[in-house]
Amino acid sequence: MSRFAQELRLFLRQRLAVPTLALLALLAAVSVAAGVTEIRRQAETIVRIQPLQAAEEAAVSAWVSRDGDAGNAAYYTFHATWDRPSALAFAALGQRDVAPYVLRVRALALESQIHEGESYNAELALPGRFDWAFVLTFLAPLILIVLLHDLISGEREAGRLQALQAAGGRAGLWTRRAGLRLGLVFVAVAAPFVAGAAVSGAAAAEVLAVLAVASLYLLFWALVCLGVGALGRSSVANGAVLAATWVVLTLVLPALAHIAINSANPVRQGVELTLAQREAVHAGWDKPKDATLTAFFRVHPEWRDTPPVTSGFHWKWYYAFQHLGDLSVADPVRAYRRGLESRDAWTARVGLVLPAVGLQTTLHRMAGTDLAAQLAYQDRIRAFHERLRRFYYPYIFNETPFREGDFAKAPRWEEGD
Amino acid sequence: MPDLTAAEPAIDVRDLCVDRGGTPVLKNLRLSVKAGEVYALLGGNGAGKSTTLAVLMGLLRPSGGSVQVMGLDPATQADAVRRSIAYLPETVALYETLSAYENIAYFLGLSGDRPSRAEMDAALDAAGLQAGARTRRTGGFSKGMRQKVAIAMALLREVPVLLLDEPTTGLDPAAASDFNALVGGLRERGAAVLMVTHDLLGAADCADRIGFLAGGGIVEEVQADDGLDVLALHRRFGEAAAG
């Protein structure tokens, strides 16, 4: 039997070894199952929305086609957009847990449509979802501490240390033992992830990249355990020091950094942007039509020479003040985005010194569930919405009848959007 | 394994000085043990007996003097020295979840040895551990049984030097007598045995020479032959320890 096999047998015979590893594997498996279920639910929602969208469009089409009013077509037609999850999203849900992944937009003022969905579930947002990233970030180090805190001190306290050293067990022995424990913890965490990745259809390179990041994180904690153990204190003292280190590195410092970053980068709530835009849009009802249209033609001169607005209500005027509503919050929206990006950049910097933060940031980026992915989805929505406007405005401003066949010409949200 | 001439001692300690925390523990200690000799090093608590063993195993660096084990310096050639010695602590601590066989395989495996089951049985027979106990987990073993497992390991390793740290403490008289007989057997195999102990009677029973450690050095050394007056020696050692 090889030395490694002997170490494995010795380890597995320890009273708490197998239950501890089994607990970690179970938690990892539960987190992966929960993540896969959530992502599957999101994917199914995205699939389900498409026939519903078609059915609704047919109903609107049947009603609108009777009088061919393009304003009605643009007003009543919702256009579905969605952000399909990546194959790794199950492992690190990130923003997908709190931000919309499906948004139905109309050709009205956009920013309120984007930001009114940002009503976070505070109970979920506070501790974060119990996903694989959570298990790896917070629980796996605890299990490593349990398994490594008494690597040498336990032998000393059991009276075997001198005998082990005299028998030739020195650096190689501790390296073998620490490596074995680290390897088993890695397997307990990684095996459920690999299974989840296989179910989700993740690419091998993506899986390997995540496993490499996970192994580096676990290696960091193993080195911390060995470093504390090398100080020669008792097992109880080692355990206490390592537990305190875990609390500080994974809970206290990240929380303080979060508070500091948020204080240094004040950002308005998304719902405030919604309210600001709504107020601007609603104020449009009370403004003189000429003033609204003049302001609109300043940014869209191509519609200046279309037939003038004469009636009390006209869709041209309505869509003009909707459009101006977006422009009125353009600066706050840019500031909001810069604030979020600044917070994100600072979080990434903090991640360089706090491994728990760095790990979560990296996993969310790899899974496409980070803030950048959320903002990219918003950008795609804005681009799509611009296409909607360009599609509807000729009908509205040229007062062209909108017929049943025109619905089919409307822009469609595609995967590449 | 280093070769020694018959005249060279397996353990050779000359003017050994060790300080611990600025306090001298050993001062110019001199002792030597030849192959096929059992040397009992007696001394009171804190006299430096276990410190001497730690230096011989290369676990502690001396502050002065020279130490040779099988011609090697433990301070600079610790790994080679450890391949030449077997160490029995006062309380032999085995892995309680492993059987006697598995413990032997584990500890010997650390130095690269892989004894067969037959070789282990032969060593355990020589050490006197009952056959029925060998596959049982050692968690339920008595101190005497654990020592037998440790002796079997030493026999299997065929090391030329054995260091025994208070081996009979806590053993009942019959078990202590068995152990002393076992040490005699080690001598017959040509091993150099250094045994630190409080047990003068046991030392007289199995040792060839007895050295008394006090004040950091050997204050008296006697041949443990049949004419040894143990009671008189006990008194002299007591006086030396007190004074």
Chai-1 contact restraints between the chains, C-beta under 6 A:
chainA,res_idxA,chainB,res_idxB,connection_type,confidence,min_distance_angstrom,max_distance_angstrom,comment,restraint_id
A,R3,B,G109,contact,1.0,0.0,6.0,A-B,restraint_1
A,Q6,B,Y106,contact,1.0,0.0,6.0,A-B,restraint_2
A,Q6,B,G109,contact,1.0,0.0,6.0,A-B,restraint_3
A,L10,B,Y95,contact,1.0,0.0,6.0,A-B,restraint_4
A,R13,B,T97,contact,1.0,0.0,6.0,A-B,restraint_5
A,A158,B,A93,contact,1.0,0.0,6.0,A-B,restraint_6
A,G159,B,T91,contact,1.0,0.0,6.0,A-B,restraint_7
A,G159,B,A93,contact,1.0,0.0,6.0,A-B,restraint_8
A,R160,B,A93,contact,1.0,0.0,6.0,A-B,restraint_9
A,Q162,B,P89,contact,1.0,0.0,6.0,A-B,restraint_10
A,A163,B,P89,contact,1.0,0.0,6.0,A-B,restraint_11
A,A166,B,M57,contact,1.0,0.0,6.0,A-B,restraint_12
A,A166,B,R82,contact,1.0,0.0,6.0,A-B,restraint_13
A,A166,B,Y87,contact,1.0,0.0,6.0,A-B,restraint_14
A,A167,B,F107,contact,1.0,0.0,6.0,A-B,restraint_15
A,A167,B,L110,contact,1.0,0.0,6.0,A-B,restraint_16
A,A167,B,S111,contact,1.0,0.0,6.0,A-B,restraint_17
A,G168,B,R82,contact,1.0,0.0,6.0,A-B,restraint_18
A,G168,B,L110,contact,1.0,0.0,6.0,A-B,restraint_19
A,G168,B,S111,contact,1.0,0.0,6.0,A-B,restraint_20
A,G169,B,L110,contact,1.0,0.0,6.0,A-B,restraint_21
